[in-house]
Amino acid sequence: MEKIKVVAKNGCICPRERIGEPVITDAGPVEVKRTPFYTRLIRDGSLRIWQEPKPAAKKAAEKNEPKTGGDK
């Protein structure tokens, strides 16, 4: 069965198909099997298929991150 990476809608927590597995949050992508259960969650908007950021977007995000360290 095909696997997909999914992430929960911002601020949402989605259950897993099997009881006892950790929930899916908006913190980062989770790889799951493409089953009817996850397809329904994607269709209703609770989950979205994870899209890897493009390299230019990654660089822009890194550039905008606050710098940590001793210099002020």
PDB file of N, H, CA, C and O in Angstrom:
ATOM      1  N   MET A   1       0.849  -1.178   0.000  1.00  0.00           N
ATOM      2  CA  MET A   1       0.000   0.000   0.000  1.00  0.00           C
ATOM      3  C   MET A   1       0.895   1.241   0.000  1.00  0.00           C
ATOM      4  O   MET A   1       1.940   1.276   0.651  1.00  0.00           O
ATOM      5  N   GLU A   2       0.460   2.251  -0.743  1.00  0.00           N
ATOM      6  H   GLU A   2      -0.388   2.223  -1.272  1.00  0.00           H
ATOM      7  CA  GLU A   2       1.213   3.500  -0.866  1.00  0.00           C
ATOM      8  C   GLU A   2       1.267   4.231   0.473  1.00  0.00           C
ATOM      9  O   GLU A   2       0.307   4.214   1.243  1.00  0.00           O
ATOM     10  N   LYS A   3       2.410   4.876   0.740  1.00  0.00           N
ATOM     11  H   LYS A   3       3.190   4.890   0.115  1.00  0.00           H
ATOM     12  CA  LYS A   3       2.547   5.687   1.949  1.00  0.00           C
ATOM     13  C   LYS A   3       2.579   7.151   1.551  1.00  0.00           C
ATOM     14  O   LYS A   3       3.081   7.518   0.489  1.00  0.00           O
ATOM     15  N   ILE A   4       2.031   7.978   2.428  1.00  0.00           N
ATOM     16  H   ILE A   4       1.622   7.680   3.291  1.00  0.00           H
ATOM     17  CA  ILE A   4       2.018   9.423   2.217  1.00  0.00           C
ATOM     18  C   ILE A   4       2.441  10.111   3.507  1.00  0.00           C
ATOM     19  O   ILE A   4       2.316   9.544   4.593  1.00  0.00           O
ATOM     20  N   LYS A   5       2.943  11.336   3.381  1.00  0.00           N
ATOM     21  H   LYS A   5       3.044  11.796   2.499  1.00  0.00           H
ATOM     22  CA  LYS A   5       3.260  12.141   4.554  1.00  0.00           C
ATOM     23  C   LYS A   5       2.125  13.132   4.739  1.00  0.00           C
ATOM     24  O   LYS A   5       1.727  13.829   3.805  1.00  0.00           O
ATOM     25  N   VAL A   6       1.610  13.185   5.963  1.00  0.00           N
ATOM     26  H   VAL A   6       1.933  12.619   6.722  1.00  0.00           H
ATOM     27  CA  VAL A   6       0.505  14.084   6.277  1.00  0.00           C
ATOM     28  C   VAL A   6       0.841  14.908   7.510  1.00  0.00           C
ATOM     29  O   VAL A   6       1.707  14.542   8.304  1.00  0.00           O
ATOM     30  N   VAL A   7       0.141  16.023   7.654  1.00  0.00           N
ATOM     31  H   VAL A   7      -0.563  16.320   7.008  1.00  0.00           H
ATOM     32  CA  VAL A   7       0.272  16.878   8.822  1.00  0.00           C
ATOM     33  C   VAL A   7      -1.126  17.402   9.144  1.00  0.00           C
ATOM     34  O   VAL A   7      -1.932  17.619   8.240  1.00  0.00           O
ATOM     35  N   ALA A   8      -1.410  17.602  10.414  1.00  0.00           N
ATOM     36  H   ALA A   8      -0.755  17.425  11.149  1.00  0.00           H
ATOM     37  CA  ALA A   8      -2.731  18.097  10.820  1.00  0.00           C
ATOM     38  C   ALA A   8      -2.879  19.568  10.461  1.00  0.00           C
ATOM     39  O   ALA A   8      -1.894  20.299  10.361  1.00  0.00           O
ATOM     40  N   LYS A   9      -4.123  19.988  10.270  1.00  0.00           N
ATOM     41  H   LYS A   9      -4.923  19.394  10.352  1.00  0.00           H
ATOM     42  CA  LYS A   9      -4.433  21.391  10.041  1.00  0.00           C
ATOM     43  C   LYS A   9      -3.927  22.175  11.251  1.00  0.00           C
ATOM     44  O   LYS A   9      -3.905  21.649  12.363  1.00  0.00           O
ATOM     45  N   ASN A  10      -3.523  23.423  11.040  1.00  0.00           N
ATOM     46  H   ASN A  10      -3.542  23.849  10.136  1.00  0.00           H
ATOM     47  CA  ASN A  10      -2.982  24.240  12.134  1.00  0.00           C
ATOM     48  C   ASN A  10      -3.909  24.244  13.339  1.00  0.00           C
ATOM     49  O   ASN A  10      -5.094  24.560  13.229  1.00  0.00           O
ATOM     50  N   GLY A  11      -3.352  23.888  14.485  1.00  0.00           N
ATOM     51  H   GLY A  11      -2.390  23.631  14.574  1.00  0.00           H
ATOM     52  CA  GLY A  11      -4.103  23.880  15.735  1.00  0.00           C
ATOM     53  C   GLY A  11      -4.946  22.640  15.970  1.00  0.00           C
ATOM     54  O   GLY A  11      -5.645  22.556  16.980  1.00  0.00           O
ATOM     55  N   CYS A  12      -4.896  21.677  15.063  1.00  0.00           N
ATOM     56  H   CYS A  12      -4.328  21.745  14.243  1.00  0.00           H
ATOM     57  CA  CYS A  12      -5.720  20.468  15.203  1.00  0.00           C
ATOM     58  C   CYS A  12      -4.888  19.268  15.649  1.00  0.00           C
ATOM     59  O   CYS A  12      -3.669  19.229  15.481  1.00  0.00           O
ATOM     60  N   ILE A  13      -5.576  18.311  16.211  1.00  0.00           N
ATOM     61  H   ILE A  13      -6.567  18.343  16.348  1.00  0.00           H
ATOM     62  CA  ILE A  13      -4.993  17.017  16.577  1.00  0.00           C
ATOM     63  C   ILE A  13      -5.876  15.962  15.936  1.00  0.00           C
ATOM     64  O   ILE A  13      -7.093  15.971  16.124  1.00  0.00           O
ATOM     65  N   CYS A  14      -5.277  15.057  15.186  1.00  0.00           N
ATOM     66  H   CYS A  14      -4.289  15.049  15.033  1.00  0.00           H
ATOM     67  CA  CYS A  14      -6.033  14.002  14.513  1.00  0.00           C
ATOM     68  C   CYS A  14      -5.647  12.643  15.078  1.00  0.00           C
ATOM     69  O   CYS A  14      -4.479  12.398  15.378  1.00  0.00           O
ATOM     70  N   PRO A  15      -6.614  11.777  15.219  1.00  0.00           N
ATOM     71  CA  PRO A  15      -6.315  10.427  15.719  1.00  0.00           C
ATOM     72  C   PRO A  15      -5.605   9.607  14.651  1.00  0.00           C
ATOM     73  O   PRO A  15      -5.640   9.937  13.466  1.00  0.00           O
ATOM     74  N   ARG A  16      -4.969   8.545  15.087  1.00  0.00           N
ATOM     75  H   ARG A  16      -4.940   8.276  16.050  1.00  0.00           H
ATOM     76  CA  ARG A  16      -4.396   7.574  14.164  1.00  0.00           C
ATOM     77  C   ARG A  16      -5.419   6.484  13.928  1.00  0.00           C
ATOM     78  O   ARG A  16      -6.387   6.343  14.675  1.00  0.00           O
ATOM     79  N   GLU A  17      -5.189   5.723  12.885  1.00  0.00           N
ATOM     80  H   GLU A  17      -4.403   5.838  12.279  1.00  0.00           H
ATOM     81  CA  GLU A  17      -6.105   4.644  12.545  1.00  0.00           C
ATOM     82  C   GLU A  17      -6.094   3.551  13.607  1.00  0.00           C
ATOM     83  O   GLU A  17      -7.133   2.965  13.911  1.00  0.00           O
ATOM     84  N   ARG A  18      -4.940   3.282  14.162  1.00  0.00           N
ATOM     85  H   ARG A  18      -4.096   3.759  13.915  1.00  0.00           H
ATOM     86  CA  ARG A  18      -4.833   2.235  15.182  1.00  0.00           C
ATOM     87  C   ARG A  18      -4.787   2.860  16.563  1.00  0.00           C
ATOM     88  O   ARG A  18      -4.029   3.799  16.802  1.00  0.00           O
ATOM     89  N   ILE A  19      -5.582   2.350  17.453  1.00  0.00           N
ATOM     90  H   ILE A  19      -6.199   1.587  17.259  1.00  0.00           H
ATOM     91  CA  ILE A  19      -5.633   2.845  18.828  1.00  0.00           C
ATOM     92  C   ILE A  19      -4.275   2.618  19.484  1.00  0.00           C
ATOM     93  O   ILE A  19      -3.659   1.566  19.316  1.00  0.00           O
ATOM     94  N   GLY A  20      -3.824   3.607  20.223  1.00  0.00           N
ATOM     95  H   GLY A  20      -4.324   4.462  20.359  1.00  0.00           H
ATOM     96  CA  GLY A  20      -2.562   3.497  20.940  1.00  0.00           C
ATOM     97  C   GLY A  20      -1.392   4.168  20.234  1.00  0.00           C
ATOM     98  O   GLY A  20      -0.353   4.401  20.851  1.00  0.00           O
ATOM     99  N   GLU A  21      -1.544   4.484  18.941  1.00  0.00           N
ATOM    100  H   GLU A  21      -2.388   4.294  18.439  1.00  0.00           H
ATOM    101  CA  GLU A  21      -0.480   5.190  18.234  1.00  0.00           C
ATOM    102  C   GLU A  21      -0.581   6.675  18.566  1.00  0.00           C
ATOM    103  O   GLU A  21      -1.673   7.172  18.844  1.00  0.00           O
ATOM    104  N   PRO A  22       0.554   7.397  18.542  1.00  0.00           N
ATOM    105  CA  PRO A  22       0.505   8.823  18.864  1.00  0.00           C
ATOM    106  C   PRO A  22      -0.361   9.595  17.860  1.00  0.00           C
ATOM    107  O   PRO A  22      -0.430   9.233  16.686  1.00  0.00           O
ATOM    108  N   VAL A  23      -1.007  10.642  18.323  1.00  0.00           N
ATOM    109  H   VAL A  23      -0.951  10.936  19.277  1.00  0.00           H
ATOM    110  CA  VAL A  23      -1.870  11.445  17.463  1.00  0.00           C
ATOM    111  C   VAL A  23      -1.034  12.208  16.435  1.00  0.00           C
ATOM    112  O   VAL A  23       0.181  12.334  16.583  1.00  0.00           O
ATOM    113  N   ILE A  24      -1.686  12.705  15.413  1.00  0.00           N
ATOM    114  H   ILE A  24      -2.673  12.602  15.293  1.00  0.00           H
ATOM    115  CA  ILE A  24      -1.031  13.514  14.382  1.00  0.00           C
ATOM    116  C   ILE A  24      -1.323  14.970  14.700  1.00  0.00           C
ATOM    117  O   ILE A  24      -2.481  15.346  14.879  1.00  0.00           O
ATOM    118  N   THR A  25      -0.284  15.794  14.772  1.00  0.00           N
ATOM    119  H   THR A  25       0.657  15.489  14.627  1.00  0.00           H
ATOM    120  CA  THR A  25      -0.433  17.214  15.099  1.00  0.00           C
ATOM    121  C   THR A  25       0.082  18.059  13.934  1.00  0.00           C
ATOM    122  O   THR A  25       0.448  17.539  12.880  1.00  0.00           O
ATOM    123  N   ASP A  26       0.100  19.366  14.151  1.00  0.00           N
ATOM    124  H   ASP A  26      -0.197  19.788  15.008  1.00  0.00           H
ATOM    125  CA  ASP A  26       0.640  20.271  13.145  1.00  0.00           C
ATOM    126  C   ASP A  26       2.137  20.523  13.335  1.00  0.00           C
ATOM    127  O   ASP A  26       2.712  21.377  12.661  1.00  0.00           O
ATOM    128  N   ALA A  27       2.773  19.777  14.254  1.00  0.00           N
ATOM    129  H   ALA A  27       2.306  19.083  14.802  1.00  0.00           H
ATOM    130  CA  ALA A  27       4.189  19.976  14.544  1.00  0.00           C
ATOM    131  C   ALA A  27       5.113  19.503  13.430  1.00  0.00           C
ATOM    132  O   ALA A  27       6.217  20.026  13.280  1.00  0.00           O
ATOM    133  N   GLY A  28       4.680  18.530  12.654  1.00  0.00           N
ATOM    134  H   GLY A  28       3.783  18.105  12.776  1.00  0.00           H
ATOM    135  CA  GLY A  28       5.532  18.027  11.586  1.00  0.00           C
ATOM    136  C   GLY A  28       4.877  16.861  10.888  1.00  0.00           C
ATOM    137  O   GLY A  28       3.899  16.301  11.383  1.00  0.00           O
ATOM    138  N   PRO A  29       5.415  16.492   9.735  1.00  0.00           N
ATOM    139  CA  PRO A  29       4.791  15.432   8.943  1.00  0.00           C
ATOM    140  C   PRO A  29       4.957  14.050   9.564  1.00  0.00           C
ATOM    141  O   PRO A  29       5.929  13.772  10.266  1.00  0.00           O
ATOM    142  N   VAL A  30       3.983  13.199   9.283  1.00  0.00           N
ATOM    143  H   VAL A  30       3.194  13.425   8.713  1.00  0.00           H
ATOM    144  CA  VAL A  30       3.979  11.815   9.743  1.00  0.00           C
ATOM    145  C   VAL A  30       3.695  10.943   8.527  1.00  0.00           C
ATOM    146  O   VAL A  30       2.809  11.256   7.731  1.00  0.00           O
ATOM    147  N   GLU A  31       4.436   9.862   8.380  1.00  0.00           N
ATOM    148  H   GLU A  31       5.155   9.608   9.027  1.00  0.00           H
ATOM    149  CA  GLU A  31       4.204   8.959   7.258  1.00  0.00           C
ATOM    150  C   GLU A  31       3.164   7.913   7.645  1.00  0.00           C
ATOM    151  O   GLU A  31       3.294   7.239   8.666  1.00  0.00           O
ATOM    152  N   VAL A  32       2.130   7.789   6.814  1.00  0.00           N
ATOM    153  H   VAL A  32       2.024   8.337   5.985  1.00  0.00           H
ATOM    154  CA  VAL A  32       1.047   6.831   7.052  1.00  0.00           C
ATOM    155  C   VAL A  32       0.725   6.113   5.745  1.00  0.00           C
ATOM    156  O   VAL A  32       1.088   6.572   4.662  1.00  0.00           O
ATOM    157  N   LYS A  33       0.038   4.982   5.867  1.00  0.00           N
ATOM    158  H   LYS A  33      -0.257   4.610   6.747  1.00  0.00           H
ATOM    159  CA  LYS A  33      -0.431   4.286   4.674  1.00  0.00           C
ATOM    160  C   LYS A  33      -1.663   5.010   4.140  1.00  0.00           C
ATOM    161  O   LYS A  33      -2.488   5.501   4.910  1.00  0.00           O
ATOM    162  N   ARG A  34      -1.780   5.071   2.819  1.00  0.00           N
ATOM    163  H   ARG A  34      -1.110   4.672   2.193  1.00  0.00           H
ATOM    164  CA  ARG A  34      -2.952   5.721   2.217  1.00  0.00           C
ATOM    165  C   ARG A  34      -4.135   4.756   2.323  1.00  0.00           C
ATOM    166  O   ARG A  34      -4.343   3.908   1.454  1.00  0.00           O
ATOM    167  N   THR A  35      -4.895   4.901   3.391  1.00  0.00           N
ATOM    168  H   THR A  35      -4.726   5.589   4.097  1.00  0.00           H
ATOM    169  CA  THR A  35      -6.071   4.059   3.636  1.00  0.00           C
ATOM    170  C   THR A  35      -7.318   4.930   3.560  1.00  0.00           C
ATOM    171  O   THR A  35      -7.214   6.157   3.570  1.00  0.00           O
ATOM    172  N   PRO A  36      -8.488   4.318   3.484  1.00  0.00           N
ATOM    173  CA  PRO A  36      -9.725   5.113   3.483  1.00  0.00           C
ATOM    174  C   PRO A  36      -9.856   6.018   4.713  1.00  0.00           C
ATOM    175  O   PRO A  36     -10.423   7.106   4.618  1.00  0.00           O
ATOM    176  N   PHE A  37      -9.344   5.584   5.850  1.00  0.00           N
ATOM    177  H   PHE A  37      -8.883   4.700   5.927  1.00  0.00           H
ATOM    178  CA  PHE A  37      -9.411   6.381   7.078  1.00  0.00           C
ATOM    179  C   PHE A  37      -8.700   7.722   6.890  1.00  0.00           C
ATOM    180  O   PHE A  37      -9.277   8.775   7.163  1.00  0.00           O
ATOM    181  N   TYR A  38      -7.445   7.686   6.422  1.00  0.00           N
ATOM    182  H   TYR A  38      -6.976   6.831   6.200  1.00  0.00           H
ATOM    183  CA  TYR A  38      -6.676   8.918   6.242  1.00  0.00           C
ATOM    184  C   TYR A  38      -7.193   9.718   5.056  1.00  0.00           C
ATOM    185  O   TYR A  38      -7.142  10.948   5.080  1.00  0.00           O
ATOM    186  N   THR A  39      -7.691   9.051   4.017  1.00  0.00           N
ATOM    187  H   THR A  39      -7.732   8.052   3.997  1.00  0.00           H
ATOM    188  CA  THR A  39      -8.258   9.751   2.870  1.00  0.00           C
ATOM    189  C   THR A  39      -9.458  10.588   3.306  1.00  0.00           C
ATOM    190  O   THR A  39      -9.624  11.713   2.834  1.00  0.00           O
ATOM    191  N   ARG A  40     -10.297  10.060   4.197  1.00  0.00           N
ATOM    192  H   ARG A  40     -10.162   9.147   4.580  1.00  0.00           H
ATOM    193  CA  ARG A  40     -11.451  10.822   4.710  1.00  0.00           C
ATOM    194  C   ARG A  40     -10.985  12.045   5.498  1.00  0.00           C
ATOM    195  O   ARG A  40     -11.561  13.125   5.364  1.00  0.00           O
ATOM    196  N   LEU A  41      -9.945  11.880   6.318  1.00  0.00           N
ATOM    197  H   LEU A  41      -9.478  11.003   6.427  1.00  0.00           H
ATOM    198  CA  LEU A  41      -9.440  13.019   7.095  1.00  0.00           C
ATOM    199  C   LEU A  41      -8.850  14.093   6.184  1.00  0.00           C
ATOM    200  O   LEU A  41      -8.955  15.284   6.477  1.00  0.00           O
ATOM    201  N   ILE A  42      -8.231  13.676   5.083  1.00  0.00           N
ATOM    202  H   ILE A  42      -8.146  12.709   4.845  1.00  0.00           H
ATOM    203  CA  ILE A  42      -7.698  14.644   4.116  1.00  0.00           C
ATOM    204  C   ILE A  42      -8.854  15.368   3.424  1.00  0.00           C
ATOM    205  O   ILE A  42      -8.820  16.589   3.272  1.00  0.00           O
ATOM    206  N   ARG A  43      -9.864  14.625   3.011  1.00  0.00           N
ATOM    207  H   ARG A  43      -9.892  13.634   3.135  1.00  0.00           H
ATOM    208  CA  ARG A  43     -11.015  15.227   2.320  1.00  0.00           C
ATOM    209  C   ARG A  43     -11.775  16.209   3.194  1.00  0.00           C
ATOM    210  O   ARG A  43     -12.250  17.233   2.703  1.00  0.00           O
ATOM    211  N   ASP A  44     -11.899  15.908   4.503  1.00  0.00           N
ATOM    212  H   ASP A  44     -11.513  15.076   4.902  1.00  0.00           H
ATOM    213  CA  ASP A  44     -12.660  16.835   5.361  1.00  0.00           C
ATOM    214  C   ASP A  44     -11.810  18.007   5.861  1.00  0.00           C
ATOM    215  O   ASP A  44     -12.317  18.895   6.546  1.00  0.00           O
ATOM    216  N   GLY A  45     -10.509  18.011   5.516  1.00  0.00           N
ATOM    217  H   GLY A  45     -10.097  17.290   4.959  1.00  0.00           H
ATOM    218  CA  GLY A  45      -9.652  19.140   5.852  1.00  0.00           C
ATOM    219  C   GLY A  45      -8.917  19.022   7.171  1.00  0.00           C
ATOM    220  O   GLY A  45      -8.158  19.926   7.523  1.00  0.00           O
ATOM    221  N   SER A  46      -9.111  17.949   7.910  1.00  0.00           N
ATOM    222  H   SER A  46      -9.727  17.216   7.624  1.00  0.00           H
ATOM    223  CA  SER A  46      -8.410  17.772   9.185  1.00  0.00           C
ATOM    224  C   SER A  46      -6.926  17.495   8.971  1.00  0.00           C
ATOM    225  O   SER A  46      -6.088  17.930   9.762  1.00  0.00           O
ATOM    226  N   LEU A  47      -6.605  16.776   7.910  1.00  0.00           N
ATOM    227  H   LEU A  47      -7.286  16.422   7.268  1.00  0.00           H
ATOM    228  CA  LEU A  47      -5.218  16.489   7.539  1.00  0.00           C
ATOM    229  C   LEU A  47      -4.937  17.087   6.173  1.00  0.00           C
ATOM    230  O   LEU A  47      -5.842  17.279   5.361  1.00  0.00           O
ATOM    231  N   ARG A  48      -3.670  17.376   5.936  1.00  0.00           N
ATOM    232  H   ARG A  48      -2.935  17.221   6.596  1.00  0.00           H
ATOM    233  CA  ARG A  48      -3.261  17.775   4.593  1.00  0.00           C
ATOM    234  C   ARG A  48      -2.008  16.993   4.220  1.00  0.00           C
ATOM    235  O   ARG A  48      -1.211  16.612   5.077  1.00  0.00           O
ATOM    236  N   ILE A  49      -1.858  16.769   2.938  1.00  0.00           N
ATOM    237  H   ILE A  49      -2.505  17.079   2.241  1.00  0.00           H
ATOM    238  CA  ILE A  49      -0.674  16.059   2.457  1.00  0.00           C
ATOM    239  C   ILE A  49       0.509  17.017   2.564  1.00  0.00           C
ATOM    240  O   ILE A  49       0.434  18.168   2.134  1.00  0.00           O
ATOM    241  N   TRP A  50       1.587  16.527   3.137  1.00  0.00           N
ATOM    242  H   TRP A  50       1.648  15.592   3.486  1.00  0.00           H
ATOM    243  CA  TRP A  50       2.776  17.343   3.378  1.00  0.00           C
ATOM    244  C   TRP A  50       3.491  17.629   2.069  1.00  0.00           C
ATOM    245  O   TRP A  50       3.762  16.719   1.286  1.00  0.00           O
ATOM    246  N   GLN A  51       3.791  18.883   1.841  1.00  0.00           N
ATOM    247  H   GLN A  51       3.571  19.622   2.478  1.00  0.00           H
ATOM    248  CA  GLN A  51       4.572  19.312   0.687  1.00  0.00           C
ATOM    249  C   GLN A  51       5.924  19.794   1.208  1.00  0.00           C
ATOM    250  O   GLN A  51       5.992  20.702   2.036  1.00  0.00           O
ATOM    251  N   GLU A  52       6.990  19.184   0.718  1.00  0.00           N
ATOM    252  H   GLU A  52       6.935  18.447   0.045  1.00  0.00           H
ATOM    253  CA  GLU A  52       8.325  19.626   1.127  1.00  0.00           C
ATOM    254  C   GLU A  52       8.526  21.068   0.666  1.00  0.00           C
ATOM    255  O   GLU A  52       8.206  21.398  -0.476  1.00  0.00           O
ATOM    256  N   PRO A  53       9.055  21.938   1.545  1.00  0.00           N
ATOM    257  CA  PRO A  53       9.307  23.319   1.129  1.00  0.00           C
ATOM    258  C   PRO A  53      10.340  23.347   0.007  1.00  0.00           C
ATOM    259  O   PRO A  53      11.281  22.553  -0.013  1.00  0.00           O
ATOM    260  N   LYS A  54      10.148  24.269  -0.917  1.00  0.00           N
ATOM    261  H   LYS A  54       9.383  24.913  -0.901  1.00  0.00           H
ATOM    262  CA  LYS A  54      11.095  24.429  -2.015  1.00  0.00           C
ATOM    263  C   LYS A  54      12.386  25.013  -1.454  1.00  0.00           C
ATOM    264  O   LYS A  54      12.351  25.725  -0.450  1.00  0.00           O
ATOM    265  N   PRO A  55      13.529  24.725  -2.085  1.00  0.00           N
ATOM    266  CA  PRO A  55      14.813  25.235  -1.564  1.00  0.00           C
ATOM    267  C   PRO A  55      14.821  26.747  -1.348  1.00  0.00           C
ATOM    268  O   PRO A  55      15.374  27.210  -0.350  1.00  0.00           O
ATOM    269  N   ALA A  56      14.229  27.525  -2.244  1.00  0.00           N
ATOM    270  H   ALA A  56      13.780  27.149  -3.054  1.00  0.00           H
ATOM    271  CA  ALA A  56      14.201  28.982  -2.071  1.00  0.00           C
ATOM    272  C   ALA A  56      13.398  29.364  -0.837  1.00  0.00           C
ATOM    273  O   ALA A  56      13.761  30.305  -0.132  1.00  0.00           O
ATOM    274  N   ALA A  57      12.316  28.651  -0.567  1.00  0.00           N
ATOM    275  H   ALA A  57      12.021  27.886  -1.140  1.00  0.00           H
ATOM    276  CA  ALA A  57      11.505  28.940   0.615  1.00  0.00           C
ATOM    277  C   ALA A  57      12.263  28.583   1.883  1.00  0.00           C
ATOM    278  O   ALA A  57      12.154  29.282   2.890  1.00  0.00           O
ATOM    279  N   LYS A  58      13.033  27.497   1.840  1.00  0.00           N
ATOM    280  H   LYS A  58      13.122  26.930   1.022  1.00  0.00           H
ATOM    281  CA  LYS A  58      13.831  27.118   3.009  1.00  0.00           C
ATOM    282  C   LYS A  58      14.845  28.204   3.329  1.00  0.00           C
ATOM    283  O   LYS A  58      15.004  28.585   4.489  1.00  0.00           O
ATOM    284  N   LYS A  59      15.543  28.710   2.293  1.00  0.00           N
ATOM    285  H   LYS A  59      15.414  28.400   1.351  1.00  0.00           H
ATOM    286  CA  LYS A  59      16.548  29.748   2.509  1.00  0.00           C
ATOM    287  C   LYS A  59      15.913  31.014   3.068  1.00  0.00           C
ATOM    288  O   LYS A  59      16.481  31.647   3.959  1.00  0.00           O
ATOM    289  N   ALA A  60      14.745  31.392   2.558  1.00  0.00           N
ATOM    290  H   ALA A  60      14.284  30.878   1.834  1.00  0.00           H
ATOM    291  CA  ALA A  60      14.059  32.583   3.043  1.00  0.00           C
ATOM    292  C   ALA A  60      13.654  32.408   4.498  1.00  0.00           C
ATOM    293  O   ALA A  60      13.769  33.343   5.290  1.00  0.00           O
ATOM    294  N   ALA A  61      13.180  31.219   4.858  1.00  0.00           N
ATOM    295  H   ALA A  61      13.087  30.459   4.214  1.00  0.00           H
ATOM    296  CA  ALA A  61      12.782  30.957   6.243  1.00  0.00           C
ATOM    297  C   ALA A  61      13.987  31.022   7.169  1.00  0.00           C
ATOM    298  O   ALA A  61      13.903  31.568   8.270  1.00  0.00           O
ATOM    299  N   GLU A  62      15.113  30.462   6.719  1.00  0.00           N
ATOM    300  H   GLU A  62      15.180  30.018   5.825  1.00  0.00           H
ATOM    301  CA  GLU A  62      16.323  30.497   7.536  1.00  0.00           C
ATOM    302  C   GLU A  62      16.814  31.932   7.699  1.00  0.00           C
ATOM    303  O   GLU A  62      17.294  32.312   8.767  1.00  0.00           O
ATOM    304  N   LYS A  63      16.693  32.719   6.648  1.00  0.00           N
ATOM    305  H   LYS A  63      16.303  32.410   5.780  1.00  0.00           H
ATOM    306  CA  LYS A  63      17.155  34.105   6.676  1.00  0.00           C
ATOM    307  C   LYS A  63      16.331  34.932   7.656  1.00  0.00           C
ATOM    308  O   LYS A  63      16.859  35.847   8.287  1.00  0.00           O
ATOM    309  N   ASN A  64      15.041  34.622   7.789  1.00  0.00           N
ATOM    310  H   ASN A  64      14.612  33.878   7.276  1.00  0.00           H
ATOM    311  CA  ASN A  64      14.144  35.385   8.650  1.00  0.00           C
ATOM    312  C   ASN A  64      14.131  34.907  10.098  1.00  0.00           C
ATOM    313  O   ASN A  64      13.520  35.550  10.952  1.00  0.00           O
ATOM    314  N   GLU A  65      14.792  33.793  10.385  1.00  0.00           N
ATOM    315  H   GLU A  65      15.288  33.270   9.691  1.00  0.00           H
ATOM    316  CA  GLU A  65      14.817  33.285  11.756  1.00  0.00           C
ATOM    317  C   GLU A  65      15.671  34.201  12.627  1.00  0.00           C
ATOM    318  O   GLU A  65      16.718  34.678  12.188  1.00  0.00           O
ATOM    319  N   PRO A  66      15.229  34.448  13.853  1.00  0.00           N
ATOM    320  CA  PRO A  66      16.050  35.261  14.749  1.00  0.00           C
ATOM    321  C   PRO A  66      17.352  34.541  15.089  1.00  0.00           C
ATOM    322  O   PRO A  66      17.374  33.326  15.287  1.00  0.00           O
ATOM    323  N   LYS A  67      18.402  35.291  15.151  1.00  0.00           N
ATOM    324  H   LYS A  67      18.384  36.278  14.990  1.00  0.00           H
ATOM    325  CA  LYS A  67      19.702  34.691  15.477  1.00  0.00           C
ATOM    326  C   LYS A  67      19.818  34.545  16.979  1.00  0.00           C
ATOM    327  O   LYS A  67      19.383  35.405  17.744  1.00  0.00           O
ATOM    328  N   THR A  68      20.413  33.437  17.382  1.00  0.00           N
ATOM    329  H   THR A  68      20.767  32.738  16.760  1.00  0.00           H
ATOM    330  CA  THR A  68      20.652  33.217  18.802  1.00  0.00           C
ATOM    331  C   THR A  68      22.141  33.330  19.053  1.00  0.00           C
ATOM    332  O   THR A  68      22.957  33.028  18.183  1.00  0.00           O
ATOM    333  N   GLY A  69      22.474  33.753  20.214  1.00  0.00           N
ATOM    334  H   GLY A  69      21.811  33.998  20.921  1.00  0.00           H
ATOM    335  CA  GLY A  69      23.877  33.850  20.540  1.00  0.00           C
ATOM    336  C   GLY A  69      24.120  35.052  21.429  1.00  0.00           C
ATOM    337  O   GLY A  69      23.178  35.696  21.892  1.00  0.00           O
ATOM    338  N   GLY A  70      25.374  35.350  21.663  1.00  0.00           N
ATOM    339  H   GLY A  70      26.139  34.827  21.288  1.00  0.00           H
ATOM    340  CA  GLY A  70      25.741  36.399  22.585  1.00  0.00           C
ATOM    341  C   GLY A  70      25.768  37.791  21.984  1.00  0.00           C
ATOM    342  O   GLY A  70      25.671  38.761  22.736  1.00  0.00           O
ATOM    343  N   ASP A  71      25.895  37.947  20.679  1.00  0.00           N
ATOM    344  H   ASP A  71      25.975  37.160  20.068  1.00  0.00           H
ATOM    345  CA  ASP A  71      26.008  39.274  20.104  1.00  0.00           C
ATOM    346  C   ASP A  71      24.639  39.951  19.983  1.00  0.00           C
ATOM    347  O   ASP A  71      23.658  39.343  19.553  1.00  0.00           O
ATOM    348  N   LYS A  72      24.607  41.223  20.374  1.00  0.00           N
ATOM    349  H   LYS A  72      25.404  41.717  20.723  1.00  0.00           H
ATOM    350  CA  LYS A  72      23.359  41.992  20.335  1.00  0.00           C
ATOM    351  C   LYS A  72      23.557  43.267  19.569  1.00  0.00           C
ATOM    352  O   LYS A  72      22.620  44.052  19.425  1.00  0.00           O
TER     353      LYS A  72
END
